[in-house]
Amino acid sequence: MDELHPHQKNLLNCISLDMREQEERYGAKGSEGIKQLKALGVMLHPINVIRKSFGYADYPEVLFKLPYATDTSAFRDSSAIECTIDGEESVKGILLSLDGQKGMVRLYSPDFPDWIEDRGVGLKLAPDHFTSECMKTAVKEVSERPEISQLFQQIHGNTGFGSLPDAPFQLDFKNDQLNDSQRAAVNGMLVSDGLTILHGPPGTGKTTTLIEGILQLIKVGKRILVTAPSNAAVDNVAKGLLNYGVNILRVGNTSKVDAIIFPHTLEGRMKDSKDQKEIKKLKIRSVELRKMSYQYKRHFGKAEREQRKALMLEVKRIRKEIRDIREYSAEKCFENSDVVLGTPIGIHNAVKKNSEFDIVIMDEAGQAIEPLAWVVFPFASNWVLAGDPFQLPPTVLSKQAAQKGFDISILEQCFKQCKNIHFLDTQYRMRESIAEFSNTYFYDGKLKTPSAQADNASHVLFYDTAGTGFEERAGEDGRSLTNEGELDIIQKIIAANDWNMEDIGFISPYAGQVQLAKSVFPKTLKVSTVDSFQGQEMKIIIVSLVRSNADGNIGFLKDYRRMNVALTRAKEQLIVIGDSSTIGLDKFYDKFLKYTETIEGYQSAWEFMT
């Protein structure tokens, strides 16, 4: 490993550290292990199987329901999972979706395990060795392509690189509502040679600008690869492009894509095709073979065991044939698409390694750990990173890896050195007073608010619970914190205002508080963690800070970027509730409290005490 750059070595070490943390965190077994894993929020147990079917490439898929409400925030789409039951060998798979208490998993096995519908079946998060190995390989291969190696050296050098284009050329914009900073960013995407950063603070139309840039790139004949660390972000861009009739191909985990996107997935493109008809015949044959093998499932001798083995080997061969047909059909789809979209790992799985695009665009790059970028960067020699380094960073499990800088996103890494940065300078989401604190603290006062968003009332209110006795408590799981008193005050605030419940979003940094809120508030009121709400907005946002203790301990409220997200989701009304005696000892929150006082937004929760 001597020939590797020191930062490559550090990234490889961090990937290993994070994988080790996954293995330790998800490794408990037995009945005590189940309790431990449930307490950590990494196991769902038990589950009720609603439906079984054979889906993509003939893999078994299970639709399930949770017979209880619990914190599922750790279970994200495409997470590696294991389907388990006490006393049996677990089956590996992938979480396709989880919405509320209903979800779907794909199992990597030739058939459903015999016990899949028994009592006591559970799902636990599993170490994602596949993603880990993909990232390790990508980091090691940085040195193999001159332009990729050069980019790596520039990002991790000390001199800075790139520059803003001097003379933007005139474009015929599809969207004639773009402001000057958005138009300059689009121009930058077209004329840049190398890396371009599109810095989009909350509400500044980052996705709108990206879509215009992609349309202009298509017009000049460029092939484009679009990626983002989450499927939701990928689909957001995909829908925007479809509104303009762009010929897209969406790859990867498409189990939850909107109906308008599905026809543009590999499955959707193949629907009603000759290839799909051939796959249907193969699947019917596969079902027949499985039925034949079912008679040999339990209590059989050597001959029956051999017969079942032969039948399942034929099922495996059929599955490979289905994959081969899909790959051939996929090649034709790739050739006929102007834009290919997917998460980095989805692209890795679907796009051939030697495929070439003119430009790679990564949205929400502030949430992507650096190795994910090196998975997709080699597909092109020009790159655009879009996002905001002052919003949520990537999630890293290993504290040791985080201390070594693994939670520094690819956007933040590039932000330090790249000079080709286009700042979107006008926010259209929030009333001026809602935007102003973040504008001053994070964006040096450079963010403008148009007259349409000027204040016409009191749009920011902080309700102080100091002295009320509403202290934080450990949640039922013993981990995440709750503050029932804050929820009581919030209910009274809502009751005192004539608000439509569907206009309100409740967010908190603590999953325990979110789970408790879901049991208190009506279902029409949207309840979410701050992390899950990034990229979204609502008319009214209520933020519950939870922390209230005699020590002034605020935990991960210390990550001010998380609070930047929380404070910039509201369009008309922002309500923040917290204990000033706890949070006010911190410089960030002290400034926020003083800001609310200057705009006459400071209130005491005592006015709602009865």
Wavefront OBJ file of the C-alpha trace (Angstrom):
o trace
v 0.000 0.000 0.000
v 3.107 2.236 -0.052
v 2.239 3.652 -3.476
v -1.080 5.010 -2.227
v -1.636 8.620 -1.216
v -1.800 9.040 2.610
v -5.445 10.089 2.329
v -6.261 6.927 0.340
v -4.790 4.902 3.183
v -6.847 6.872 5.680
v -10.056 6.295 3.700
v -9.379 2.547 3.472
v -8.732 2.434 7.200
v -11.944 4.354 7.911
v -14.007 2.022 5.716
v -12.633 -0.914 7.719
v -13.338 0.840 11.028
v -16.920 1.580 10.007
v -17.405 -2.024 8.866
v -16.015 -3.294 12.193
v -18.508 -1.052 13.999
v -21.329 -2.493 11.887
v -20.230 -6.048 12.700
v -20.096 -5.316 16.420
v -23.355 -3.384 16.452
v -25.361 -5.932 14.471
v -23.681 -9.107 15.737
v -25.643 -10.065 18.873
v -27.554 -13.378 18.763
v -30.050 -15.357 20.851
v -32.964 -14.083 22.951
v -30.785 -11.658 24.920
v -29.269 -10.535 21.626
v -32.726 -9.755 20.269
v -33.494 -7.528 23.267
v -30.152 -5.790 22.859
v -30.573 -5.246 19.124
v -34.135 -3.962 19.546
v -32.914 -1.556 22.239
v -30.270 -0.292 19.809
v -32.926 0.223 17.121
v -31.271 -2.179 14.646
v -33.760 -5.067 14.840
v -37.452 -5.336 14.021
v -38.962 -8.237 15.941
v -41.361 -9.818 15.407
v -42.663 -9.143 11.895
v -45.862 -10.384 10.277
v -45.508 -11.620 6.701
v -48.339 -10.288 4.534
v -47.325 -11.563 1.106
v -44.577 -13.589 -0.583
v -43.591 -13.237 -4.238
v -40.679 -13.650 -6.607
v -39.440 -10.335 -7.927
v -36.322 -8.927 -9.591
v -34.135 -11.682 -11.119
v -36.505 -14.208 -9.495
v -35.348 -13.438 -5.950
v -37.867 -14.081 -3.121
v -39.486 -10.887 -1.822
v -41.450 -10.503 1.405
v -44.031 -7.841 2.182
v -44.298 -7.491 5.963
v -46.017 -5.471 8.653
v -44.843 -4.487 12.132
v -47.524 -5.245 14.770
v -46.228 -2.354 16.901
v -44.866 1.171 16.566
v -41.107 1.565 17.016
v -38.139 3.681 15.987
v -37.232 2.568 12.453
v -34.947 5.497 11.607
v -31.888 3.223 11.246
v -33.657 1.138 8.573
v -33.118 2.992 5.321
v -33.936 1.897 1.786
v -31.257 -0.463 0.387
v -29.916 -1.308 3.861
v -28.322 -4.756 4.132
v -30.498 -6.969 6.363
v -30.751 -10.506 7.695
v -34.030 -12.339 8.108
v -33.756 -14.399 11.292
v -35.510 -16.787 13.644
v -34.073 -18.393 16.750
v -32.413 -21.766 16.042
v -32.187 -21.412 12.251
v -29.552 -20.021 9.904
v -30.371 -16.437 8.937
v -30.948 -15.375 5.327
v -29.249 -12.277 3.928
v -31.114 -9.712 1.899
v -31.814 -6.045 1.262
v -34.499 -3.700 2.575
v -36.437 -2.445 -0.420
v -38.740 -0.117 1.470
v -40.134 0.707 4.896
v -42.940 3.217 5.220
v -44.506 3.492 8.658
v -45.159 -0.059 9.849
v -45.176 -1.730 6.435
v -42.126 -2.733 4.407
v -40.604 -5.091 1.848
v -37.351 -7.057 1.726
v -35.600 -9.040 -0.999
v -33.881 -12.241 0.123
v -30.687 -13.477 -1.512
v -31.656 -17.155 -1.581
v -33.144 -19.533 -4.157
v -36.384 -19.850 -2.182
v -38.168 -18.655 0.929
v -36.863 -20.263 4.126
v -39.246 -22.873 5.535
v -39.789 -20.775 8.659
v -40.525 -17.406 7.012
v -44.150 -17.322 8.235
v -43.479 -18.804 11.680
v -43.844 -16.812 14.895
v -40.692 -15.058 16.038
v -39.303 -14.040 12.645
v -37.345 -10.801 12.747
v -35.284 -8.486 10.579
v -31.983 -7.039 11.696
v -29.574 -4.698 10.039
v -26.497 -6.501 8.756
v -22.967 -5.359 7.961
v -22.980 -4.067 4.379
v -19.873 -5.877 3.167
v -20.806 -5.338 -0.478
v -20.848 -1.534 -0.259
v -17.699 -1.618 1.856
v -15.807 -3.647 -0.756
v -17.109 -1.440 -3.594
v -15.773 1.648 -1.822
v -12.421 0.034 -1.000
v -11.925 -1.002 -4.614
v -12.866 2.479 -5.844
v -10.410 4.171 -3.466
v -7.581 1.805 -4.445
v -8.249 2.362 -8.169
v -8.010 6.162 -7.911
v -4.370 5.920 -8.992
v -5.143 3.901 -12.136
v -6.682 6.739 -14.203
v -4.613 9.913 -14.693
v -7.540 12.362 -14.603
v -9.015 10.721 -11.471
v -5.628 10.649 -9.758
v -5.101 14.319 -10.647
v -8.496 15.266 -9.218
v -7.736 13.358 -6.025
v -4.402 15.160 -5.670
v -6.088 18.535 -6.256
v -8.802 17.895 -3.670
v -6.267 16.819 -1.083
v -3.556 19.302 -1.992
v -2.745 22.662 -0.448
v -2.844 25.076 -3.374
v -6.472 25.125 -4.481
v -7.591 24.507 -8.035
v -10.027 25.621 -10.704
v -11.497 29.060 -11.277
v -14.809 30.604 -12.212
v -15.293 31.007 -15.989
v -14.530 34.557 -17.132
v -17.124 35.095 -19.834
v -20.373 33.116 -19.608
v -21.861 32.517 -23.021
v -25.490 33.279 -23.889
v -27.961 30.430 -23.477
v -31.557 29.922 -24.483
v -32.849 28.949 -21.051
v -35.759 26.508 -20.862
v -36.766 28.055 -17.532
v -36.975 31.805 -18.012
v -37.594 32.367 -14.267
v -33.987 31.695 -13.248
v -32.237 34.483 -11.360
v -28.745 35.749 -12.221
v -26.907 33.445 -9.785
v -28.796 30.410 -11.093
v -28.013 31.360 -14.701
v -24.345 31.806 -13.838
v -24.316 28.341 -12.245
v -25.858 26.780 -15.364
v -23.244 28.502 -17.503
v -20.589 27.180 -15.148
v -21.821 23.622 -15.609
v -21.409 23.960 -19.375
v -18.043 25.682 -19.648
v -16.193 24.130 -16.713
v -13.303 21.800 -17.431
v -12.969 19.591 -14.365
v -14.854 20.035 -11.101
v -17.697 22.504 -10.530
v -19.487 23.098 -7.221
v -23.058 24.335 -7.103
v -23.574 25.694 -3.580
v -27.274 25.785 -2.841
v -28.372 26.992 0.615
v -31.937 26.109 1.701
v -34.680 27.323 -0.631
v -32.368 28.687 -3.339
v -33.598 26.412 -6.147
v -30.637 24.041 -6.335
v -32.596 21.245 -8.018
v -34.246 23.692 -10.400
v -30.799 24.971 -11.389
v -29.391 21.456 -11.770
v -32.240 20.449 -14.052
v -31.725 23.504 -16.269
v -28.016 22.692 -16.430
v -28.766 19.107 -17.468
v -31.171 20.302 -20.171
v -28.492 22.603 -21.570
v -25.878 19.818 -21.475
v -28.227 17.493 -23.370
v -28.763 20.217 -25.967
v -25.026 20.247 -26.757
v -24.918 16.459 -27.032
v -23.502 15.460 -23.646
v -24.170 12.087 -22.009
v -24.915 12.588 -18.319
v -24.742 10.408 -15.230
v -26.713 11.744 -12.246
v -26.246 10.353 -8.757
v -27.042 11.142 -5.107
v -26.531 9.252 -1.845
v -30.281 8.633 -1.398
v -32.944 7.229 -3.707
v -35.276 10.091 -2.751
v -32.783 12.693 -4.017
v -32.235 10.731 -7.247
v -35.982 10.502 -7.854
v -36.412 14.215 -7.196
v -34.077 15.027 -10.101
v -35.634 12.295 -12.252
v -39.127 13.749 -11.874
v -37.870 17.224 -12.696
v -36.286 15.964 -15.924
v -39.400 14.017 -16.904
v -41.406 17.247 -16.672
v -39.315 18.419 -19.641
v -39.693 15.136 -21.548
v -36.052 14.050 -21.085
v -35.206 10.480 -22.068
v -33.944 9.135 -18.727
v -33.017 5.716 -17.360
v -33.391 5.196 -13.599
v -31.252 2.317 -12.284
v -30.856 0.648 -8.890
v -33.460 -0.010 -6.191
v -36.645 1.150 -7.859
v -39.185 -0.598 -5.592
v -40.557 2.736 -4.299
v -40.261 4.935 -7.374
v -43.249 7.039 -8.382
v -45.585 5.738 -11.074
v -44.283 8.421 -13.461
v -40.684 7.184 -13.013
v -41.334 3.426 -13.274
v -41.686 3.364 -17.103
v -38.148 4.779 -17.206
v -36.585 2.026 -15.068
v -35.111 -1.132 -16.566
v -38.184 -3.055 -15.397
v -40.515 -0.444 -16.860
v -38.649 -0.304 -20.177
v -38.836 -4.085 -20.491
v -42.527 -4.329 -19.723
v -44.438 -6.003 -22.597
v -41.169 -6.560 -24.519
v -40.071 -9.877 -26.055
v -37.389 -10.142 -23.411
v -39.959 -9.742 -20.659
v -42.145 -12.447 -22.199
v -39.159 -14.800 -22.215
v -38.447 -13.935 -18.573
v -42.095 -14.662 -17.726
v -41.788 -18.140 -19.245
v -38.614 -18.771 -17.262
v -40.292 -17.633 -14.044
v -43.230 -19.987 -14.638
v -40.762 -22.839 -15.111
v -38.978 -21.766 -11.940
v -42.235 -21.862 -9.954
v -42.953 -25.365 -11.272
v -39.537 -26.582 -10.186
v -39.992 -25.060 -6.750
v -43.369 -26.784 -6.356
v -41.720 -30.081 -7.247
v -39.030 -29.440 -4.637
v -41.531 -28.602 -1.882
v -42.387 -32.321 -1.421
v -38.763 -32.826 -0.317
v -38.661 -30.071 2.261
v -38.561 -31.960 5.556
v -37.806 -35.477 6.804
v -36.447 -37.013 3.648
v -33.609 -39.410 2.800
v -30.497 -39.170 0.656
v -32.250 -39.740 -2.694
v -34.874 -37.089 -1.973
v -32.174 -34.711 -0.783
v -30.252 -35.167 -4.039
v -33.418 -34.678 -6.081
v -34.245 -31.446 -4.265
v -30.676 -30.264 -4.721
v -30.902 -30.915 -8.482
v -34.184 -29.034 -8.716
v -32.809 -26.021 -6.853
v -29.673 -26.015 -9.014
v -31.954 -25.750 -12.043
v -33.782 -22.860 -10.354
v -30.388 -21.197 -9.861
v -29.542 -21.715 -13.551
v -32.866 -20.164 -14.570
v -32.154 -17.176 -12.332
v -28.812 -16.666 -14.112
v -30.539 -16.875 -17.483
v -33.030 -14.217 -16.337
v -30.121 -11.988 -15.254
v -28.376 -12.469 -18.598
v -31.526 -11.464 -20.502
v -31.914 -8.413 -18.270
v -28.281 -7.385 -18.815
v -28.668 -7.631 -22.598
v -31.871 -5.595 -22.477
v -30.205 -3.097 -20.125
v -27.396 -2.444 -22.634
v -29.948 -1.350 -25.212
v -31.651 0.890 -22.650
v -28.347 2.576 -21.748
v -27.573 3.275 -25.399
v -30.923 5.004 -25.901
v -30.887 7.253 -22.804
v -29.680 10.848 -22.528
v -29.424 10.730 -18.719
v -28.785 7.754 -16.432
v -29.684 8.195 -12.739
v -29.033 6.135 -9.616
v -27.305 6.028 -6.251
v -23.538 5.366 -6.425
v -23.942 1.685 -5.532
v -26.983 1.349 -7.815
v -24.879 2.757 -10.663
v -21.969 0.473 -9.754
v -24.279 -2.537 -10.055
v -26.027 -1.467 -13.261
v -23.478 0.430 -15.372
v -20.592 -1.410 -17.021
v -17.202 -0.407 -15.669
v -15.881 0.807 -19.038
v -18.948 2.952 -19.786
v -18.146 6.589 -20.511
v -20.192 9.688 -19.842
v -19.311 13.314 -20.475
v -20.182 14.482 -16.997
v -21.097 13.063 -13.571
v -23.479 15.171 -11.473
v -23.841 14.379 -7.774
v -26.737 15.998 -5.942
v -26.896 16.189 -2.123
v -23.113 15.750 -2.187
v -22.926 17.126 1.350
v -24.384 13.826 2.581
v -22.041 11.545 0.612
v -18.992 10.061 2.319
v -15.978 10.565 0.075
v -15.455 6.939 -1.108
v -18.930 6.924 -2.706
v -17.752 9.713 -5.006
v -14.791 7.654 -6.213
v -17.240 4.863 -7.108
v -18.849 7.120 -9.762
v -16.207 9.743 -10.652
v -14.294 7.395 -13.025
v -17.275 7.270 -15.397
v -16.450 10.801 -16.672
v -13.765 13.466 -16.778
v -15.996 16.363 -15.695
v -17.897 16.542 -12.436
v -20.537 18.694 -10.745
v -21.156 18.527 -7.004
v -24.369 20.123 -5.761
v -25.355 20.691 -2.158
v -24.614 22.702 0.952
v -21.696 21.912 3.290
v -23.527 23.787 6.058
v -26.374 21.285 6.220
v -26.358 17.684 7.470
v -23.111 15.717 7.052
v -22.956 12.009 6.136
v -23.884 9.385 8.724
v -20.884 7.443 10.040
v -21.284 4.717 12.661
v -17.699 4.482 13.875
v -16.676 7.296 16.219
v -13.033 6.398 15.564
v -13.569 6.755 11.789
v -15.367 10.068 12.331
v -12.422 11.341 14.358
v -10.224 10.521 11.367
v -12.438 12.673 9.119
v -14.639 9.975 7.571
v -17.751 12.077 8.183
v -16.351 14.899 6.054
v -18.418 14.706 2.865
v -16.993 14.821 -0.641
v -18.595 18.271 -0.973
v -16.911 19.590 2.163
v -13.558 18.128 1.053
v -13.818 19.842 -2.335
v -15.156 23.067 -0.818
v -11.821 23.599 0.922
v -9.792 23.575 -2.323
v -11.977 24.073 -5.397
v -12.373 27.702 -6.524
v -15.025 26.958 -9.138
v -17.960 27.480 -6.742
v -21.277 28.940 -7.847
v -23.298 30.326 -4.924
v -27.067 30.490 -5.380
v -27.787 33.767 -3.631
v -31.594 34.093 -3.405
v -33.897 31.981 -1.223
v -37.573 31.631 -2.174
v -38.812 29.325 0.608
v -38.994 31.325 3.831
v -40.157 34.586 5.230
v -37.181 36.901 5.682
v -36.973 36.593 9.479
v -36.989 32.775 9.259
v -34.027 32.854 6.877
v -32.090 35.633 8.558
v -30.465 33.798 11.459
v -29.017 31.055 9.247
v -28.111 33.659 6.631
v -26.031 35.566 9.175
v -24.485 32.584 10.960
v -23.751 30.243 8.026
v -23.775 32.324 4.834
v -22.067 35.580 5.853
v -25.243 37.549 5.143
v -24.953 36.865 1.389
v -28.369 35.242 1.055
v -31.061 37.508 -0.357
v -34.814 37.267 0.169
v -37.167 38.633 -2.522
v -39.892 41.092 -1.602
v -42.571 38.391 -1.939
v -41.077 36.710 1.146
v -40.874 39.901 3.239
v -42.284 39.626 6.769
v -45.912 40.544 7.367
v -46.254 39.146 10.894
v -44.212 37.497 13.634
v -42.794 34.460 11.815
v -40.227 33.142 14.349
v -41.147 32.294 17.949
v -39.011 30.651 20.623
v -40.904 29.219 23.608
v -38.638 28.973 26.618
v -39.338 26.119 29.070
v -36.681 27.219 31.594
v -38.007 26.773 35.132
v -41.040 24.716 34.109
v -39.544 21.430 35.293
v -39.883 19.882 31.834
v -36.664 17.906 31.906
v -35.400 15.421 29.347
v -35.938 11.687 29.951
v -34.490 8.550 28.411
v -36.937 7.018 25.928
v -38.554 3.596 26.321
v -35.663 2.056 24.390
v -33.225 3.484 26.948
v -31.352 5.361 24.229
v -32.911 8.362 22.575
v -34.187 11.205 24.737
v -37.745 12.470 25.152
v -39.340 15.540 26.716
v -43.034 15.033 27.350
v -43.445 18.531 28.763
v -42.409 20.103 25.452
v -45.078 18.038 23.688
v -47.708 19.245 26.168
v -46.803 22.876 25.461
v -46.789 22.253 21.700
v -50.309 20.786 21.882
v -51.476 23.929 23.641
v -49.754 26.175 21.108
v -51.490 24.325 18.278
v -54.842 24.509 20.059
v -54.423 28.273 20.531
v -53.964 28.834 16.789
v -56.332 28.206 13.929
v -53.898 26.023 11.995
v -54.664 23.279 9.517
v -52.962 20.118 10.818
v -51.811 19.239 7.316
v -49.798 22.480 7.224
v -47.763 21.545 10.310
v -44.512 19.637 10.494
v -43.071 18.544 13.845
v -39.347 17.827 13.835
v -36.836 16.976 16.523
v -33.195 15.876 16.542
v -34.128 12.964 18.827
v -35.793 9.807 17.492
v -37.277 9.045 20.914
v -39.097 12.376 20.919
v -40.317 11.739 17.391
v -41.730 8.327 18.367
v -43.438 9.826 21.411
v -44.847 12.660 19.263
v -46.322 10.156 16.806
v -48.355 8.669 19.664
v -49.579 12.137 20.711
v -50.309 14.091 17.536
v -52.949 13.280 14.898
v -51.694 11.404 11.837
v -52.439 14.419 9.612
v -49.599 16.303 11.335
v -46.270 15.280 9.830
v -43.745 14.068 12.440
v -40.095 13.434 11.565
v -36.503 13.565 12.737
v -34.507 16.531 11.484
v -32.271 14.192 9.477
v -35.222 12.666 7.625
v -36.675 16.110 6.842
v -33.669 17.538 4.963
v -34.760 18.735 1.537
v -38.406 19.125 2.609
v -40.469 22.137 3.631
v -43.841 22.936 5.197
v -45.891 26.032 5.919
v -45.480 25.664 9.703
v -42.570 23.933 11.411
v -42.356 23.162 15.133
v -38.899 22.208 16.420
v -38.592 20.384 19.750
v -35.030 20.636 21.088
v -35.681 18.203 24.003
v -32.500 18.923 26.016
v -33.160 20.186 29.531
v -30.729 19.322 32.307
v -28.780 20.955 35.102
v -25.411 20.291 33.449
v -26.029 22.272 30.254
v -25.359 19.092 28.258
v -26.771 19.421 24.733
v -25.287 16.286 23.097
v -25.478 16.251 19.335
v -27.355 19.544 19.284
v -23.717 20.623 19.070
v -23.811 19.788 15.361
v -25.028 23.213 14.243
v -25.510 21.999 10.679
v -28.376 19.831 11.923
v -29.968 22.926 13.426
v -29.437 24.827 10.190
v -31.651 22.210 8.550
v -34.240 22.398 11.341
v -34.454 26.201 11.273
v -34.851 26.444 7.478
v -37.781 24.086 6.771
v -40.636 26.517 7.541
v -42.180 28.744 4.880
v -44.495 30.889 7.036
v -44.095 30.076 10.724
v -41.174 28.676 12.720
v -41.799 27.603 16.311
v -38.842 26.441 18.423
v -39.313 25.100 21.932
v -36.470 24.490 24.363
v -34.844 25.256 27.693
v -32.741 28.431 27.487
v -30.907 27.593 30.725
v -29.580 24.416 29.064
v -28.997 25.452 25.473
v -28.086 29.088 26.193
v -24.678 28.095 27.552
v -23.667 27.217 23.992
v -22.502 30.074 21.738
v -24.688 29.068 18.760
v -27.905 28.829 20.750
v -27.033 31.946 22.727
v -26.892 33.844 19.430
v -30.189 32.295 18.336
v -31.880 33.287 21.596
v -30.597 36.857 21.243
v -31.836 36.908 17.644
v -35.365 35.919 18.709
v -35.306 38.732 21.262
v -34.332 41.317 18.616
v -37.303 40.329 16.446
v -39.663 40.116 19.470
v -39.987 36.360 18.994
v -38.979 35.302 22.492
v -41.869 33.831 24.520
v -42.098 32.051 27.861
v -43.745 28.645 27.995
v -45.240 29.738 31.310
v -48.087 31.435 29.449
v -49.367 27.942 28.553
v -48.953 26.504 32.060
v -52.185 25.700 33.848
l 1 2 3 4 5 6 7 8 9 10 11 12 13 14 15 16 17 18 19 20 21 22 23 24 25 26 27 28 29 30 31 32 33 34 35 36 37 38 39 40 41 42 43 44 45 46 47 48 49 50 51 52 53 54 55 56 57 58 59 60 61 62 63 64 65 66 67 68 69 70 71 72 73 74 75 76 77 78 79 80 81 82 83 84 85 86 87 88 89 90 91 92 93 94 95 96 97 98 99 100 101 102 103 104 105 106 107 108 109 110 111 112 113 114 115 116 117 118 119 120 121 122 123 124 125 126 127 128 129 130 131 132 133 134 135 136 137 138 139 140 141 142 143 144 145 146 147 148 149 150 151 152 153 154 155 156 157 158 159 160 161 162 163 164 165 166 167 168 169 170 171 172 173 174 175 176 177 178 179 180 181 182 183 184 185 186 187 188 189 190 191 192 193 194 195 196 197 198 199 200 201 202 203 204 205 206 207 208 209 210 211 212 213 214 215 216 217 218 219 220 221 222 223 224 225 226 227 228 229 230 231 232 233 234 235 236 237 238 239 240 241 242 243 244 245 246 247 248 249 250 251 252 253 254 255 256 257 258 259 260 261 262 263 264 265 266 267 268 269 270 271 272 273 274 275 276 277 278 279 280 281 282 283 284 285 286 287 288 289 290 291 292 293 294 295 296 297 298 299 300 301 302 303 304 305 306 307 308 309 310 311 312 313 314 315 316 317 318 319 320 321 322 323 324 325 326 327 328 329 330 331 332 333 334 335 336 337 338 339 340 341 342 343 344 345 346 347 348 349 350 351 352 353 354 355 356 357 358 359 360 361 362 363 364 365 366 367 368 369 370 371 372 373 374 375 376 377 378 379 380 381 382 383 384 385 386 387 388 389 390 391 392 393 394 395 396 397 398 399 400 401 402 403 404 405 406 407 408 409 410 411 412 413 414 415 416 417 418 419 420 421 422 423 424 425 426 427 428 429 430 431 432 433 434 435 436 437 438 439 440 441 442 443 444 445 446 447 448 449 450 451 452 453 454 455 456 457 458 459 460 461 462 463 464 465 466 467 468 469 470 471 472 473 474 475 476 477 478 479 480 481 482 483 484 485 486 487 488 489 490 491 492 493 494 495 496 497 498 499 500 501 502 503 504 505 506 507 508 509 510 511 512 513 514 515 516 517 518 519 520 521 522 523 524 525 526 527 528 529 530 531 532 533 534 535 536 537 538 539 540 541 542 543 544 545 546 547 548 549 550 551 552 553 554 555 556 557 558 559 560 561 562 563 564 565 566 567 568 569 570 571 572 573 574 575 576 577 578 579 580 581 582 583 584 585 586 587 588 589 590 591 592 593 594 595 596 597 598 599 600 601 602 603 604 605 606 607 608 609 610
